[in-house]
Amino acid sequence: MALTKENKIGKIEVVSEYKHIQVRTDTIIKEDDKQLSCTYHRDTLCCGNIDEGNNNAFVDTDISGQDAQVQQVCGIYWTQEIKDAWKVKLIADKG
């Protein structure tokens, strides 16, 4: 009887006009290759944030620790146009 635990990306979704990336990670517990349970964890990534201490300079989100698939999707959707629009929204939301 061998128990194993596997983490894998179950889903990558692009949501909102600002192309936020939602990543669902599946954690699968198996006994002798038969699945006993599966749980999900979801993270949401945005293209960046503003540095309030530096005149609202835009800081790109560091995705270097993300799975290669996630990095590829971010590279496709996070264009300069999206980053600029997101920065404008963040500054406007500050008031």
DSSP file (Angstrom, degrees, kcal/mol; ACC not computed):
  #  RESIDUE AA STRUCTURE BP1 BP2  ACC     N-H-->O    O-->H-N    N-H-->O    O-->H-N    TCO  KAPPA ALPHA  PHI   PSI    X-CA   Y-CA   Z-CA
    1    1 A M              0   0    0      0, 0.0     2,-0.6     0, 0.0    30,-0.0   0.000 360.0 360.0 360.0 106.8    0.0    0.0    0.0
    2    2 A A        -     0   0    0      2,-0.0    30,-2.5     0, 0.0     2,-0.4  -0.932 360.0-156.3-113.4 121.0    1.8    3.1   -1.3
    3    3 A L  E     -A   31   0A   0     -2,-0.6     2,-0.3    28,-0.2    28,-0.2  -0.784  15.8-177.1 -92.2 136.4    0.4    6.5   -0.7
    4    4 A T  E     -A   30   0A   0     26,-2.6    26,-2.6    -2,-0.4     2,-0.4  -0.957  16.0-153.1-131.9 153.2    1.4    9.3   -3.1
    5    5 A K  E     -A   29   0A   0     -2,-0.3     2,-0.4    24,-0.2    24,-0.2  -0.994  13.9-173.7-126.8 129.5    0.7   13.0   -3.3
    6    6 A E  E     -A   28   0A   0     22,-2.6    22,-3.2    -2,-0.4     2,-0.5  -0.986   9.3-163.7-128.0 131.4    0.7   14.8   -6.6
    7    7 A N  E     +A   27   0A   0     -2,-0.4     2,-0.3    20,-0.2    20,-0.2  -0.959  24.7 155.5-110.5 129.3    0.4   18.6   -7.2
    8    8 A K  E     -A   26   0A   0     18,-2.2    18,-3.4    -2,-0.5     2,-0.5  -0.990  49.2 -95.8-149.7 157.2   -0.4   19.7  -10.8
    9    9 A I  E     +A   25   0A   0     -2,-0.3    16,-0.2    16,-0.2     3,-0.1  -0.631  36.1 179.2 -74.7 122.5   -2.0   22.6  -12.6
   10   10 A G  E     +     0   0A   0     14,-2.9     2,-0.3    -2,-0.5    15,-0.2   0.738  63.5   1.2 -94.6 -27.9   -5.6   21.7  -13.2
   11   11 A K  E     -A   24   0A   0     13,-1.4    13,-3.0     2,-0.0     2,-0.4  -0.969  48.9-161.5-162.9 142.1   -6.7   24.9  -14.9
   12   12 A I  E     -A   23   0A   0     -2,-0.3     2,-0.4    11,-0.2    11,-0.2  -0.996  22.1-178.2-126.0 124.0   -5.4   28.2  -16.1
   13   13 A E  E     -A   22   0A   0      9,-2.7     9,-3.1    -2,-0.4     2,-0.6  -0.941  21.7-146.1-125.3 145.8   -8.0   30.9  -16.8
   14   14 A V  E     +A   21   0A   0     -2,-0.4     2,-0.3     7,-0.2     7,-0.2  -0.954  30.5 177.2-109.1 120.7   -7.8   34.5  -18.1
   15   15 A V  E   > +A   20   0A   0      5,-2.8     5,-2.2    -2,-0.6     3,-0.1  -0.898  31.4  17.2-128.7 154.3  -10.4   36.7  -16.5
   16   16 A S  T > 5S-     0   0    0     -2,-0.3     3,-1.7     3,-0.2     4,-0.0   0.295  88.1 -78.5  73.2 163.6  -11.4   40.4  -16.6
   17   17 A E  T 3 5S+     0   0    0      1,-0.3    -1,-0.2     2,-0.1    -2,-0.0   0.683 130.5  59.6 -66.4 -17.0  -10.6   43.1  -19.0
   18   18 A Y  T 3 5S-     0   0    0     -3,-0.1    29,-0.4    67,-0.1    -1,-0.3   0.283 111.5-120.3 -96.5   8.9   -7.2   43.4  -17.3
   19   19 A K  T < 5 -     0   0    0     -3,-1.7    -3,-0.2     1,-0.2     2,-0.1   0.884  38.1-173.4  56.7  48.2   -6.3   39.8  -18.1
   20   20 A H  E   < -A   15   0A   0     -5,-2.2    -5,-2.8    26,-0.1     2,-0.6  -0.479  18.9-133.3 -66.1 144.1   -5.9   38.5  -14.5
   21   21 A I  E     -AB  14  45A   0     24,-2.7    24,-3.1    -7,-0.2     2,-0.5  -0.905  15.9-161.9-107.5 120.3   -4.6   34.9  -14.6
   22   22 A Q  E     -AB  13  44A   0     -9,-3.1    -9,-2.7    -2,-0.6     2,-0.5  -0.889   6.3-166.4-102.0 129.5   -6.3   32.4  -12.3
   23   23 A V  E     -AB  12  43A   0     20,-2.9    20,-2.3    -2,-0.5     2,-0.6  -0.963   4.8-160.7-119.7 120.0   -4.3   29.2  -11.6
   24   24 A R  E     -AB  11  42A   0    -13,-3.0   -14,-2.9    -2,-0.5   -13,-1.4  -0.893   7.0-160.9-101.3 122.5   -6.0   26.2  -10.1
   25   25 A T  E     -AB   9  41A   0     16,-3.4    16,-2.0    -2,-0.6     2,-0.5  -0.897   6.5-150.7-102.9 127.1   -3.6   23.7   -8.5
   26   26 A D  E     -AB   8  40A   0    -18,-3.4   -18,-2.2    -2,-0.5     2,-0.6  -0.836   3.9-160.3 -97.7 130.5   -4.9   20.2   -7.9
   27   27 A T  E     -AB   7  39A   0     12,-2.9    12,-2.3    -2,-0.5     2,-0.5  -0.957  14.7-168.7-110.1 115.8   -3.5   18.2   -5.0
   28   28 A I  E     -AB   6  38A   0    -22,-3.2   -22,-2.6    -2,-0.6     2,-0.5  -0.909  10.4-160.5-113.7 126.8   -4.2   14.5   -5.6
   29   29 A I  E     -AB   5  37A   0      8,-2.4     7,-3.4    -2,-0.5     8,-1.6  -0.919  18.2-177.9-105.1 127.4   -3.8   11.8   -3.0
   30   30 A K  E     -AB   4  35A   0    -26,-2.6   -26,-2.6    -2,-0.5     2,-0.5  -0.924  22.0-157.5-126.5 150.5   -3.5    8.2   -4.4
   31   31 A E  E >  S-AB   3  34A   0      3,-2.7     3,-1.8    -2,-0.3   -28,-0.2  -0.982  87.7 -17.8-124.6 118.2   -3.2    4.8   -2.9
   32   32 A D  T 3  S-     0   0    0    -30,-2.5    -1,-0.1    -2,-0.5   -29,-0.1   0.916 129.0 -53.7  50.1  48.0   -1.7    2.2   -5.3
   33   33 A D  T 3  S+     0   0    0    -31,-0.3     2,-0.5     1,-0.2    -1,-0.3   0.519 113.6 120.2  66.1   8.9   -2.5    4.5   -8.2
   34   34 A K  E <   -B   31   0A   0     -3,-1.8    -3,-2.7     0, 0.0     2,-0.3  -0.913  69.0-119.8-103.1 125.6   -6.2    4.8   -7.2
   35   35 A Q  E     +B   30   0A   0     -2,-0.5    -5,-0.3    -5,-0.2     3,-0.1  -0.448  33.9 173.5 -68.3 125.9   -7.3    8.4   -6.4
   36   36 A L  E     -     0   0A   0     -7,-3.4     2,-0.3     1,-0.4    -6,-0.2   0.774  65.0  -7.4 -98.0 -37.1   -8.5    8.8   -2.8
   37   37 A S  E     -B   29   0A   0     -8,-1.6    -8,-2.4     2,-0.0    -1,-0.4  -0.992  50.2-159.9-157.2 160.5   -9.0   12.5   -2.8
   38   38 A C  E     -B   28   0A   0     -2,-0.3     2,-0.3   -10,-0.2   -10,-0.2  -0.962  11.9-176.3-146.1 126.7   -8.4   15.7   -4.7
   39   39 A T  E     -B   27   0A   0    -12,-2.3   -12,-2.9    -2,-0.3     2,-0.4  -0.867  14.1-140.4-121.2 159.2   -8.4   19.2   -3.3
   40   40 A Y  E     -B   26   0A   0     -2,-0.3     2,-0.4   -14,-0.2   -14,-0.2  -0.913  12.9-173.2-123.9 145.1   -8.0   22.5   -5.2
   41   41 A H  E     -B   25   0A   0    -16,-2.0   -16,-3.4    -2,-0.4     2,-0.4  -0.999  12.3-158.6-133.1 135.4   -6.2   25.7   -4.5
   42   42 A R  E     -B   24   0A   0     -2,-0.4     2,-0.4   -18,-0.2   -18,-0.2  -0.955   8.1-175.0-121.8 132.8   -6.6   28.9   -6.6
   43   43 A D  E     -B   23   0A   0    -20,-2.3   -20,-2.9    -2,-0.4     2,-0.5  -0.926  12.4-149.7-118.0 147.3   -4.3   31.8   -7.0
   44   44 A T  E     -B   22   0A   0     -2,-0.4     2,-0.4   -22,-0.2   -22,-0.2  -0.978  10.7-164.5-119.2 129.9   -5.0   35.0   -9.0
   45   45 A L  E     -B   21   0A   0    -24,-3.1   -24,-2.7    -2,-0.5     2,-0.3  -0.927   1.5-164.2-113.7 134.5   -2.1   36.9  -10.6
   46   46 A C        -     0   0    0     -2,-0.4    15,-0.1   -26,-0.2   -26,-0.1  -0.770  34.6-109.9-109.8 163.9   -2.4   40.4  -11.9
   47   47 A C  S    S-     0   0    0    -29,-0.4    14,-2.2    -2,-0.3     2,-0.3   0.694  80.3 -51.2 -70.7 -18.5    0.2   42.0  -14.3
   48   48 A G  E     -C   60   0B   0     12,-0.3     2,-0.3    14,-0.0    12,-0.2  -0.986  47.2-117.8 170.6-175.0    1.6   44.3  -11.7
   49   49 A N  E     -C   59   0B   0     10,-2.1    10,-3.4    -2,-0.3     2,-0.4  -0.897  30.5-100.5-142.9 170.1    1.0   47.0   -9.0
   50   50 A I  E     -C   58   0B   0     -2,-0.3     2,-1.0     8,-0.2     8,-0.2  -0.786  24.0-131.6 -99.3 144.0    2.0   50.6   -8.4
   51   51 A D  E > > -C   57   0B   0      6,-3.1     3,-1.9    -2,-0.4     5,-0.9  -0.814  18.1-165.6 -92.5 101.9    4.8   51.6   -6.1
   52   52 A E  T 3 5S+     0   0    0     -2,-1.0     3,-0.5     1,-0.3    -1,-0.2   0.743  84.7  57.4 -64.2 -23.6    3.1   54.3   -4.0
   53   53 A G  T 3 5S+     0   0    0      1,-0.2    -1,-0.3     2,-0.1    -2,-0.0   0.522 104.0  53.7 -84.4  -3.9    6.5   55.5   -2.7
   54   54 A N  T X 5S-     0   0    0     -3,-1.9     3,-0.9     3,-0.1    -1,-0.2  -0.360 126.5 -81.6-129.6  53.2    7.8   56.2   -6.1
   55   55 A N  T 3 5S-     0   0    0     -3,-0.5    -3,-0.2     1,-0.2    -2,-0.1   0.858  88.7 -58.2  52.9  41.8    5.3   58.5   -7.8
   56   56 A N  T 3 <S+     0   0    0     -5,-0.9    -1,-0.2     1,-0.2    -4,-0.2   0.821  80.8 178.0  60.9  35.1    3.0   55.6   -8.8
   57   57 A A  E <   -C   51   0B   0     -3,-0.9    -6,-3.1    -6,-0.9     2,-0.4  -0.439  31.3-115.5 -65.6 142.9    5.7   53.8  -10.8
   58   58 A F  E     -C   50   0B   0     -8,-0.2     2,-0.5    -2,-0.1    -8,-0.2  -0.676  26.6-162.5 -85.4 132.2    4.4   50.5  -12.2
   59   59 A V  E     -C   49   0B   0    -10,-3.4   -10,-2.1    -2,-0.4     3,-0.1  -0.966  17.6-130.3-117.6 118.1    6.1   47.3  -10.9
   60   60 A D  E     -C   48   0B   0     -2,-0.5   -12,-0.3   -12,-0.2     2,-0.3  -0.326  29.5-104.3 -63.7 145.7    5.6   44.1  -13.0
   61   61 A T        -     0   0    0    -14,-2.2     2,-0.7   -15,-0.1    -1,-0.1  -0.555  32.2-123.0 -69.9 132.4    4.5   41.0  -11.1
   62   62 A D        +     0   0    0     -2,-0.3     3,-0.2     1,-0.1    -1,-0.1  -0.695  38.8 167.0 -79.4 112.8    7.4   38.6  -10.6
   63   63 A I    >   +     0   0    0     -2,-0.7     3,-2.0     1,-0.1    -1,-0.1   0.209  40.5 111.9-109.9  13.6    6.3   35.3  -12.2
   64   64 A S  T 3  S+     0   0    0      1,-0.3    -1,-0.1     7,-0.0     7,-0.1   0.770  78.1  51.8 -61.7 -25.7    9.7   33.6  -12.2
   65   65 A G  T 3  S+     0   0    0     -3,-0.2    -1,-0.3     2,-0.0     2,-0.1   0.456  92.1 100.1 -89.4  -0.2    8.6   31.1   -9.6
   66   66 A Q  S <  S-     0   0    0     -3,-2.0    -3,-0.0     1,-0.1     5,-0.0  -0.442  86.6 -87.0 -83.9 158.7    5.5   30.1  -11.6
   67   67 A D     >  -     0   0    0     -2,-0.1     4,-2.3     1,-0.1     3,-0.3  -0.234  40.8-111.7 -56.9 150.9    5.1   27.0  -13.7
   68   68 A A  H  > S+     0   0    0      1,-0.2     4,-2.2     2,-0.2     5,-0.1   0.846 118.0  55.8 -58.7 -35.9    6.3   27.4  -17.3
   69   69 A Q  H  > S+     0   0    0      2,-0.2     4,-2.1     1,-0.2    -1,-0.2   0.916 108.4  47.3 -62.7 -42.6    2.7   27.1  -18.6
   70   70 A V  H  > S+     0   0    0     -3,-0.3     4,-2.6     1,-0.2    -2,-0.2   0.916 110.7  51.7 -65.2 -44.2    1.6   30.0  -16.4
   71   71 A Q  H  X S+     0   0    0     -4,-2.3     4,-2.3     1,-0.2    -1,-0.2   0.889 109.1  51.3 -59.6 -39.8    4.6   32.1  -17.5
   72   72 A Q  H  X S+     0   0    0     -4,-2.2     4,-1.5     2,-0.2    -1,-0.2   0.921 110.0  48.0 -64.9 -44.3    3.7   31.5  -21.1
   73   73 A V  H  X S+     0   0    0     -4,-2.1     4,-2.3     1,-0.2     5,-0.3   0.919 111.9  50.2 -63.3 -43.5    0.1   32.6  -20.6
   74   74 A C  H  X S+     0   0    0     -4,-2.6     4,-2.8     1,-0.2    -1,-0.2   0.915 108.2  53.6 -59.7 -42.9    1.2   35.7  -18.8
   75   75 A G  H  < S+     0   0    0     -4,-2.3    -1,-0.2     1,-0.2    -2,-0.2   0.823 111.2  46.3 -62.0 -32.3    3.6   36.5  -21.6
   76   76 A I  H  < S+     0   0    0     -4,-1.5    -2,-0.2    -3,-0.2    -1,-0.2   0.922 122.9  30.6 -75.0 -46.0    0.8   36.3  -24.1
   77   77 A Y  H  < S+     0   0    0     -4,-2.3     2,-2.0     1,-0.2    -2,-0.2   0.764  98.6  79.3 -91.8 -27.3   -1.9   38.3  -22.3
   78   78 A W     <  +     0   0    0     -4,-2.8    -1,-0.2    -5,-0.3   -59,-0.0  -0.472  64.1 165.3 -86.4  71.5    0.1   40.9  -20.3
   79   79 A T     >  -     0   0    0     -2,-2.0     4,-2.3    -3,-0.1     5,-0.2  -0.260  53.9-104.4 -76.2 168.6    0.8   43.3  -23.1
   80   80 A Q  H  > S+     0   0    0      1,-0.2     4,-2.6     2,-0.2     5,-0.2   0.873 123.1  57.0 -63.0 -35.8    2.0   46.8  -22.5
   81   81 A E  H  > S+     0   0    0      2,-0.2     4,-2.1     1,-0.2    -1,-0.2   0.906 108.1  46.1 -61.4 -42.6   -1.5   48.0  -23.3
   82   82 A I  H  > S+     0   0    0      2,-0.2     4,-2.5     1,-0.2    -2,-0.2   0.917 112.6  50.5 -66.2 -43.9   -3.0   45.9  -20.6
   83   83 A K  H  X S+     0   0    0     -4,-2.3     4,-2.3     1,-0.2    -2,-0.2   0.909 111.0  48.7 -61.5 -42.2   -0.3   47.0  -18.1
   84   84 A D  H  X S+     0   0    0     -4,-2.6     4,-2.2     2,-0.2    -1,-0.2   0.910 112.3  47.9 -64.8 -42.3   -1.0   50.6  -18.9
   85   85 A A  H  X S+     0   0    0     -4,-2.1     4,-2.1     2,-0.2    -2,-0.2   0.898 111.9  50.0 -65.4 -40.4   -4.7   50.2  -18.5
   86   86 A W  H  X S+     0   0    0     -4,-2.5     4,-2.6     2,-0.2    -2,-0.2   0.896 109.4  51.7 -65.0 -41.0   -4.3   48.4  -15.2
   87   87 A K  H  X S+     0   0    0     -4,-2.3     4,-2.4     2,-0.2     5,-0.2   0.928 108.8  50.6 -61.4 -45.3   -2.0   51.1  -13.9
   88   88 A V  H  X S+     0   0    0     -4,-2.2     4,-2.4     1,-0.2    -1,-0.2   0.912 111.7  48.4 -58.7 -43.7   -4.6   53.8  -14.8
   89   89 A K  H  X S+     0   0    0     -4,-2.1     4,-2.5     2,-0.2    -2,-0.2   0.920 110.3  50.5 -64.2 -44.3   -7.2   51.8  -12.9
   90   90 A L  H  X S+     0   0    0     -4,-2.6     4,-1.1     1,-0.2    -2,-0.2   0.907 112.6  46.4 -61.7 -41.9   -5.1   51.3   -9.8
   91   91 A I  H  X S+     0   0    0     -4,-2.4     4,-0.8     1,-0.2     3,-0.3   0.906 112.8  49.8 -67.2 -41.1   -4.3   55.0   -9.7
   92   92 A A  H >< S+     0   0    0     -4,-2.4     3,-0.6     1,-0.2    -2,-0.2   0.877 107.1  55.2 -64.6 -37.9   -7.9   56.0  -10.2
   93   93 A D  H 3< S+     0   0    0     -4,-2.5    -1,-0.2     1,-0.2    -2,-0.2   0.781  98.4  63.0 -67.1 -26.2   -9.0   53.6   -7.4
   94   94 A K  H 3<        0   0    0     -4,-1.1    -1,-0.2    -3,-0.3    -2,-0.2   0.837 360.0 360.0 -66.3 -31.6   -6.6   55.3   -5.0
   95   95 A G    <<        0   0    0     -4,-0.8    -3,-0.1    -3,-0.6    -2,-0.1   0.452 360.0 360.0  85.2 360.0   -8.7   58.4   -5.4
